Amino acid sequence: MRELKYFVACTVDRFIAREDGSFDFFLAEGAHLTDLVKTYPETVPAHLRDALGVRPARNWVDAVLMGRKTYDVGLPFGVTSPYPHLEQYVFSRSMAVSRSPDVTLVRSDPLEYVRRLKREPGKDIWLCGGGVLAAAVFSEIDELILKVNPVILGAGIPLFDGPVPELDLSLEEVKSYPNGFMLTRYRARR
């Protein structure tokens, strides 16, 4: 069965964006970027792939899930299909139609939809964000991979924007970089 991987950038105090949705505080250069691109090439959006020398890959995941606010980040720049190399799903009850034929709009219950996706054949599934969607599908998250940036916001959009139950995690990997960035990988113990 496919696994759901919540792979997301956050602050030390576990916010994934400011309250207005901006995320200009994340480190945009450093050795960590080289490692992330090499290890997780599928997570590089289409408009950055050539500049970073990323070749199409489906080694790790072949599908990406996005909440409406996460998807909307690219729209001001004309990006309607941020990950065309993956199956793309946007979860929204307020969007009427998908802005790209490459993006499946899901207006039904996210939890049931994710359960169905996990039973389908394929590689693992990347939960890109945001916090509301992560809280809605919390019980199906198998792995949590945090790209922890060395900043404290104090307020913003939390990693899980909604109530979630207590869950024990197993620390699988920690990698730190000279610029203060840390990559931490946890598995859910259910």
N, C-alpha and C positions, 0 to 999 in steps of 0.2 A: 504494500500500500504506500502511496505517496505521503511524504511528510510536508507539513507546513512550517516554513522557516521565517521568523520575524527578524529580518535583517534591516537595521535602521540606525541612523545617526542620532545621537542624543548628547545632552550635556551631562556633566557630573551629577546634577540634581534631577536627571532623567526627564528633561523636556525635549521634544523633537522639533519644536519651533517656538517662536515668540507667539504671544496671544493673537497677533495679526497674521500669523502664518509664515512670516519671514524667517529665514535661517541663515543670514549673512555672517553669523558668528562661527560657523563651522570652518575648520581649517581647510584651505583650498590648495595647499601645497605642502610637500614634505614626503619623506620616505614611505609613510603609510599609504599614500595614494598609489605608488608603484605596486606595493603589495596587494592592495585591494583590487586593482585592475587585473593583476596577474591571477589572483585567487578567485575572484568573483567577476569575471568579465561580462557576464550576462546582466549585471546590475548597472552597467554604464549605459546611459540613455543614447539613443541614436545620434542626436545632434553633437555629441562629444566623442563618438567612437573613432572617427577618422583622426581627429586632433590628438587623441591619446594612443593611436595605433592599435586599437582593439579590433580583432577579427571576430566575425560571427562565431558564437559558441553556445552550446547547450549542454555543457558538461555537468552543471550543478542543478539548475532548475530549467523548466521549459514553460513556466507560467508565472505571471505576476498579478497580484491583487492590489488595488488602490482604492482608497476612499475618495470621495468627490474632491475634497480640498487638496489632497495629494496630487490628483490628476490635474486639477486646475492650475497648478504651479507653472506648467509649460504653456498654457493657452495664450498669455500675453506675448509670447515669442513665436506663436504660430505652430507650436508643437502639439499636435492632436493625437499622435501615435508615438509616445516616447520610447517604447520598447518593441518595435515591430519584429524583432528576432524572437520574441516570446509570445505566447498566448496572453492577451491582456484583458483584464476584467476590471471594470470600474463599478463600485457599489454606490448607488445613489437612488434615493426615492424622489429627489427633486429634479433631476435631469429628465427631460422628455425623450431625447434620442441621443445616441452616441455621435460624437463629432468626427469619428473615423470608422471606416468599415473594418479596420484592424482591431478595434476595441469593442469588446462585448459589454454592454450596459446591463448590470444586474440590479433589478428593482425589488427582488424578492428577499426573503430572510437570508442574511449573509451566512449564518451558522449552518443552515441546511444546505445551502449552495456549496459551501466549502466542504462539508462532509461528502457530498456527492463528487466533487472534484477529486478529493483524496482517494476515492474508490476507483477512479478512472485510471487506465494505464498511462504511464508517462514518468517523467522525472519529478523531482520535488517541486513544491510551489513556494514562491517568494511572496511574503506579505511585506509590501513596500511601505505601507502606512495608510492612513493615519491612526491616531489614537482612538478614535471612536470605533473604527473598523476592528482594530486590534482587541478592544474590549469585547466587541460583539462576537468575535470568533476565538476568544481566549482559550476555551476548552479544547480547541483543535490545534493549538500551537505546540509543535514538537520540539522546536529549537529556537532559542533567542540569541541572536548575534548582534551585539551592541557595538557601534562605532562611537566610543565615548570621547567627546571633545573636551579639552581642558578649559571649561568655562562653566560658571554658575549663573543661571538666568534669574532664579528666584520666583519666576512665574512664566507661564506659557502653556503650550499644548502638551499634556503629559503623554508619556509612553503608552499608557492605557487610560483613555478618557472615558471613564465609566467604572462602575464597580466590578471588581474581579475577585474571585475567591483566593485564599491563600494557596500557594503552590510551592513545593520544594523543588529546588533546581540542583542539578549536578554541574559543577564547573568543569568544562571540557578543555578550555584553552584561554590563555591570557597572553597577549602580546603587547608590549609597550614600545613606544618610540621616543626619541630624544625631544620632540616637540611637545610631549605631554599627551599625545593621542594614545588611546588604548583600544584594542580589539578584544572583546570578551565574548566567549561562546558558552552558552548554558544549554543543557537538555532538561526537558520537563520530566519530573518523576511522578508518574501517574500509576 
